[in-house]
């Protein structure tokens, strides 16, 4: 017969577990909402002329970044494409410095010299967004080789879009990662469109890519990229396999961007009905609905997070606006000679 102390310990343990689960779930929601609000603020400031150049927003794909990156350790590297804001924020890069970088200010992550497509923080092992389509693949190979050679225990997560799969670097890197048994987790964010071309117009073999990884003897899986918990679970399994086997794994996340390729995109190549259909899977609507229906969080919890995030994003814009421009004398600084 259990003693009063044992019963109390059981209740405390159960209560602690529920508390941890609630905190974890709310953190997931907070990170997704932060990405969404940050991107909306970016879009607004782009139209104001505060952000120049190209701007590729991550709106709609938040569940993929947050679900996958939540499984990584500090020693793991991330390298990604030019739609990189979501990955950067999910990795925990400074929000103020991220916004300042987009504004081209000296307080930015790269002192205002990188901009939207080149967020970078070596301290977080976030090795950049890259403007060249497929340019991240060789870099991921080098980082993974370094992890293997130095026996750091870290892995490399390489994000890429479906539009990059016709690049030579894609096939070369998959082959080399398999031959050298490199610790890389390839995460394909299949949002159905490479710039203005849908998959079925440019690819033979249908809309699924993960089956093709078998050509390179790389284990692969596919997951609903709009379901943050599904992505989290699938990535957890994938990461464990990479750590245990030391070799690569390929995870395809089926997702969708609700906005154009960039803010200069009129989206004439896809129908409004398609966007509306995908919006029914919006993780920023479905996940908080699930939290409420499952009794994990209250409406008050959600509203509190919304207020906190809105303030964080507002402060990041204020920080960027008040920051100074880079000095002309620094134009050649931080360049390898």
N, C-alpha and C positions, 0 to 999 in steps of 0.2 A: 504494500500500500504506500503510495507516494506521500511524502511528508508535505507539510504546508510550505516549507522552503523550496522543495522540488517543484511543486505546482506553481509557485510564484516565479521560479526561474524559467519554467516552460512558458508562462505567459509573457515574461519579460523578453525572452528570446523571440517569441512569435511577434511581439509588438515591435522589437528592434528590426526584424526582417521586413515587416510591413513598412516601417519608417524608411528603411534603406531603399526598398522598392519604390516607394512614393518619391523619394528624393531623386532617385535615378531617372524615373519616368518624367518628372517635372524638369530635370536638367535637359533631357532629350527634347522636350517641347520647347524649352527656353532657347536652346541652341538653334532649333529650326526656325523659331519665330524671329530670333536675332538676325539670321541670314535673310529672311524674307523682308524684314523692315529695313535692314541695311541696303538691300538691293533696291527697294522702292525709293529710299533716300538718294541712292546713286542715280537712279533714273531721273528723279526730280532735279538734281543738281546738274545733270548732264544737259537738260533742257535750258537751264539757267546759264550755261556756259562755264560753270565752275569746274566741270570735268570735261576734258577734251580728248580727241582721238577716238578710238573705238571703245565701245562699252558692251561687253557680253554678260548679260545677267543670268543668274542661276535660279530664277523664280520657277518653281514647280519641281525642282530636283533636290530639294533640301533633305529629304529622307535618305537619299543615297549617301550623301556626304556625312551626315550626322550618324546614321546607323553604322557605317563602316569605320569611321575614324574613332568611334567610341571604344573600339576593341584594341587600339594600338597602344604601345608602350613608348616611353620617352626616347628609347634608343632606336626606334623605327623611323625611317625616312619616308617622306611623301614628295612625289614629283607629279605635276599635273599639267593640264592644258591651259588655254587662255581664259576659260570660263572658271576662274580660280577663286573668286571671292568666298564661295560657300565652303570650299575645302580649307581655306585659310582661317576662317572664323571657327569652323568646327575643330580645327587643330588648336585653337586658343590664341591665335595671333592677336596682338593688341588692336582693339577696335579703332581707337583714335588714330594710331599711326597708319592703320590700313586705309582709313578714309583720307588722311592727309596725303598718302601716296597717290590715291586717285585724283586728288586735287593738284598734284604736282608740287607739293610743298616740301620744304627742307626737313620737316619733322616726320616725313613719311618713312616707311619701312626701308626704302632704298633711296632716301633723301630726295624723293620726288622725281627720280630719274627713270624709274621703271614703269610707273603708271598701272593701269587696270590689269594688264595682261602679265605683269611680272611681279606679283607680290612674293616676297622672299623673307625668310627668317631662319638663318642657320642655327640659331639657338634652339629653335623649336624643331630643327631638322626638317623644315618645310623648304624644299629646294626649288621652289618657284613654280609659277605658272609660266608657260612658254608659248610665244606667239606663233612659232613655226609649227604647222600641223605635223604631228608625229615627232617633233624635236625632242620630246621628253623620253622617248624610248631608249636611245643610246645612253642618256644620262642615268636612267634607272638601272641599266646594265652595269655601268661603272660603279654606281653606289652599292649595288648588290654584290659585285665582285669585291669591293672594299670590305663590306660586312663579312663576307665569307673568308677573305684572306686574313683579316684582323681578328676573326672569331669574336665579334662583338655581341652576338646573339640577336642582333637587330635584323629586321627585314625591310624591304622597300615596297611601298605601295605605289603603283603607277596607274594613275587615272587617265583615261582617254575616251574620246567620243567615237561613234560609229563612222564618222567622216574620215578618221585617220587610218582606217583599216586597209585602205588601198595604197597606203604609202609603203615604200620599200623598207623603211626602218621598222615598221610593225612586224613584218615577216622575219626580218633579220634578227630582231631582238627576241622574238618568241623562240626561234631556232637556237640562238646562242644561250638563252636562259635555260633551255632544256639540255643542251649539250654539256654546259658547264654546271648544271644543277644549281642555279642561282636562287637565292631566297627572295623572289619577287612575287608579289600578289598583283596580278593584272586585273584592274577593275574597269570594265567597259561600261560607260554610261550611255546606253543605247536609247537616245531620245528620238529616234526615227528619222532625224534630219541632219545632214551635213550641209551647213549653210542653207541653200535654197533647194537642195535635192533630197527627195525622200529615198529611203533605202531601196525600195523596189525599183527605182529608176537607175540605180548605179551599181547594184550588187546582184550577182547571180547566186541563187541558192536560198533565197528567202530572207526573212528578217531575223533569224536566230544565228548568232555568231559563235556561241560557246562550243557547239559541236565541232567546229573547225579546229579547236585547240588540240584535238586528238592527233591531227596531222603532225604535230610537234611533240607528241607523247606527253602533253601537259594535262593533268586532271582539270576538269572544269565543271561549273554549275551555273544555273540561271536563277534569278530571284526577281520578285516584284519590287522594283526600285522606288515605288511610291509608298511602300509599307515599311516604315522605319524599323519596326521590330523584326520583320522578316529579313531585312538587310543586315541588321545587327546580328541575328542568329547565323545567317549564312556566312557572314564575314568572320564570325568567331570560329566557325568550323574551318574555314579556309586558312585563317591565320595559324591555327593550331597545326594544320597539315604542313604549311610552309616551315614552321618552326621545327616540327618533328622530323620532316624529311629533308629539310634544307633546300629543297627544290621549288620550282614555281607552281602557282595555281592560277586559274583563270575564272573570274567571276563576272558574269554578265548581268547588269541591273537594267531591267526594262523600265524606263522613265520617260519623262516628257517635259519640255520647256514650254511654259505658257506664253512666253514672249518670243519675239523674233530672234534670229541669229545674233543680231546686234540691234542697237536702237536705231540704226539706219535702215533696218529691214522692214519693208512694207508688208511682208508675209502674204504676198499674192499667190504663192505656190501651195498654200494649204487652206482648207475650208474652215469657216468659223465653227461649223458643227463638230468637226474633229477636236478642236480646242475645247469646246464646251463639254464634250464627252469625257475628255481626259481630266477636266477640272473637277469632275465628280469624284475623282480619286485624290484631290488635293490633300497632301499630308497635313497641312496647316488647318484643315477643317476636320478631317477624319480622325486624326490622332487625339486632339482634345475632346472630341465627341466620345471616343472610346474611353478616355480617362474618366470622363464624367459617368458614363454608363456602367463602367466597371467599379465605380466607387473608390477609385484610387485618388482622385482629386475632386475638389469642389470648384464651383464657378468662381468663388472668391480666390482660390489658388491661381486659377488661370488669369483672372483679371489683374492680380498682383504682379504676375510675371509680365503680362502685357505692358503694364505701366512702367516696370523696371526697364524693360527692353527699349521702350519708346524713349525713355530718358537717356539711356546709354547711346542710342543712335543720334538723338538730338545733340548730345554733348560732343559726339564725334564730329558732327558737321560744324558745330561751333569751334571746335579745336582746329579743324582743317581751315576754316575761314580766317581764323585769327593767326594762323601760322605764317611765317615768312616764306618768301619765294627763295629758291636756291640762288646763290650768288653766281654771277657770270664767271668769276675767277675759279669756280669749282668744276667747270665743265669737263676738265680732263682728269679730275680726281677719281680714284677708285677704278681706274682702267689698267688692265695688265699691259705692260709695255715690253 
